[in-house]
Amino acid sequence: MMTIWNVAWKDLVRSARSVFILVFALVLPLLTTGVFFAAFGGLSSGDESPSIPAPRVLVVNLDSSGEAAIALENVLTGDELSNVLDAARESDPAPARLAVDTGGAAVAVIIPLGFSAGIGDPESAAGVEVYQDPAQTVGPAIVRSILEQALDGFAGGWVVIKASGGALASRSVMMDGATAARISALYTEWAPAQLAAGAGGLAVESTAGAKRESVDFMARMISAIMAMMLVFYCFFTGTASAQSILTEQEEGTLPRLFTMPVRRSQILGGKMLSVFLTLAVQLIVLLAVSALVFGIRWGDSLSVVLAVIGTGTLSASFAIFITSFLKNTKQAGMVYGVVVNLVGWIGISRLFAEIIPGLSKYSAYTDTVSLVSPQGWAARIWQESMAGTPVWFTLAGMLALSLVLFGIGVFKFNRRFSE
Amino acid sequence: MEQAIQVQDLRKAFGAIPAVDGVSFSVGCGEIFSLLGPNGAGKTTTISMLAGLLRPDSGDAALLGNSVTRQAARARAVLGVVPQDIALYMDLSARENLSFWGKMYTLRGKALNRRVDEVLEVIGLADRQKERVGTFSGGMKRRVNIGVALLHKPPVVIMDEPTVGIDPQSRRHILDAVKELRGHGMTVLYTTHYMEEAEELSDRVAVMDKGKIIACGTNAELIRMVGQDTRIELALNAESGRVIDPWRSLEGIRGVTAEDGRITVLAADSNAVLPRLFESAASRGVRITSLEIREPNLEAVFLHLTGRALRD
């Protein structure tokens, strides 16, 4: 056992000194994910601040005694929208407009006198003035979106009167002016209260919900990209490590080992152990760094451990398998470049559905096809771990596949080195 | 003398081509024995079978009584091999290399560290031990390559052309180190195509050609095969026929031949004969334009046995 460990340790030291392996094992997967992370901004949870700075908004309420106006003013300047709008109250429209003109604010929202009284009156044109800096687009768009939803809610009063009138007419009862006024009054009392409570249908809730959904998608996308990189480069690292068998054969160190009082199976066992340990180190570093830097949640501890075992074992076995068919490092360069790449892309294709929304309808197809490659199984176990679903079945499949690949590889190597 | 290496009718063919064709020899304990022959003579194939890297088609060999085919592990345990090509980890330091290879020879702990220190002194690289082997000169790499084979103090060491392609200083260092091994009671099987190395180092030499041993013995025994005469090779500014017959009758001359414009004179004592040759040529108006004296050596033995020069 000591001989196996000594061979493995020597290979680990050499791998740690290999710039090529370090770049492929650690730098490229993190760099690729980092590029996407930087391009799409922060994510990881639905509670984080948006990457776009909150626009400065000045709210002028000229209908300071009206309930609806007060409710709208409170919504715009309240805490719930503080991560979206940097809003402040202003008493006079003129300085508010001046602030927009001079760049002190992106938008001035001016609630006119009589706004509250007019929202329930279908004949009235209860409107809110949005005075904006024409050079700015995002901030005013956010404000408009919120206002439109709020005003739609208020306009509901007029719809209620119309609907009520229609219902009465269907029973051959004509709505008189007093009834209409009463319905309008009731709605006018009810709507601001709903607005102030931040009820559904108004801007506050729906806007925040859309943002959270967007952030969740981003988190899923970055996680999927990192999973792809993890799987893809793990298999490259495995083959690069296993290539040391061919390298040592060419450099004469393997034949020299064969002249020593150690069994060939010990030498081969040491090389395989080093491949597995290299992969384990790579996986642990990638998981830890990606969790800390990108906030990726890989799953519960047990699932992650099982996924590491499955991925490491399958990568190492695949590396031994494919290397056993190669005669020299020249062949290895070509085969690793083409076969591992091709099989790798097939395997990680199942993760594309999580990155490109339009592809989700093909996920059943890619999920099936990807399993023809070992990388597909590895991608699947990480998907399951991140989703919190059981990984046992996939792990069993990976270990079974590992056994087959490893057995073929060892058989071929034993035949090659038996002479 | 107890035999350290016994080789009996060893044969190995690659396809239809016999690389080693019925080789037999034995090497006594503490002896330095050289296999001398040109490239492709079968030297490396022979020692590859002794080292357990190749399985013989037939025949067998034993190292201190351990058959390389039936008791391979025991045979390998008493053997240190210096391969022809440098077989080291270039990205590890000299000390890391020696430590790793030492572990493969089952050395551990303090014994390993002590032995690594000793070997670093022997190969003269104690002060460079922490540097990566990849940064060493060819000669320094060769020395580490040899050091690896000495780690476990093997009673039998096989060295396959260990001085190929290195500078004279490193070559001298290696040859001196090989001689020291004899002082430690080690048996050395040394392959080379440098006649001078075989002459300097060896107690006995086996001359190999085309997979066979064509002669075996001490330097003196082999040279006696071609006689003790010195060969004097000359070129003239005139037809050789003007001097050949007169020279054959001169005192001390054993024979004169002419081929391709060059004349070869065999003589027991070149110092005594040379003045007579110059005088005879001058009296006939002929001038000697070049002259080379060849003392009897292994090169002459190989030439005598194969009709070819050793480096052909």
Interface residues (C-beta under 8 A of the other chain):
Chain A: M2 T3 N6 K10 V13 R14 R17 S18 E251 G252 T253 P255 R256 L257 F258 T259 M260 P261 V262 R263 E419
Chain B: A51 G52 L53 L54 R55 A73 R76 A77 L79 V81 P83 D85 I86 A87 L88 Y89 M90 D91 L92 E96 F100 W101 K103 M104 Y105 T106 R108 V148
